[in-house]
Amino acid sequence: MSQQFNLTQVALELAQSTLHEHSFDQLLATVERVIPSDASALLALQRDQLKPLAIKGLMPDSLGRRFTISEHPRLQAICSANHALQFAHDCPLPDPYDGLLLAKTGDIPVHACLGLPLYDKSALLGVLTFDSLDANAFSSISADTLNTLQTL
């Protein structure tokens, strides 16, 4: 299935969805069809913190956590960016999800990380994050695909 078809499906599903308690889970599942990963999260900006609204592949108690942006350099970098941000597999910045990944306990080994800031005009609303134990998992995702997801 082509990326363009997947993006069209994502747009259609998001346009047809109505707000209910499972909307955020549905949104994350839909985006995961374009960017498959071992763990993903949709986080909303609340003042100086990010609050998980939907998660996949992370410990269930992750939904109850609040991530203070200034304490998590990767999340801070994503929130400061105006485009998708991929972290090199050897990035020295600590991963905010260390110890929370269902697929691996303890520190997360070399892996791929991708963050997508979500804006309404110029206001940051939140972020999408993706982690994969495959260091090359996000290498083939085009900038156009990422830009399209940011504007859906």
Order of alpha helices (4+ residues) and beta strands (2+ residues): alpha-alpha-beta-beta-beta-alpha-beta-beta-beta-alpha
